[in-house]
Amino acid sequence: MLGLTVRAVTSPSLARDLLRVAWRFRSRRWFLRPPFLPIPSAAYTRWRMYTAYGDERAVPPVEDVIRYARWAGRR
């Protein structure tokens, strides 16, 4: 998170793309369940990490997250 935060502060367009991706990944009806934050479900996150890296506990490198956010921002 720290690496992404630093990069987003120095690049407003990247910050916009990262926020857009975060919003897309949110759980549906997130406002009905504590902690009332628009975060993805744990099951969905595990599935995404498994399909991308072959390990559901993987932590994606900062560059992978940035590359995906840039790609998604162009769509």
Secondary structure, DSSP 8 states (H G I E B T S, - for coil): -HHHHHHHHH-HHHHHHHHHHHHHHS-TTGGGSTT------HHHHHHHHHHHHS-TT----HHHHHHHHHHHHT-
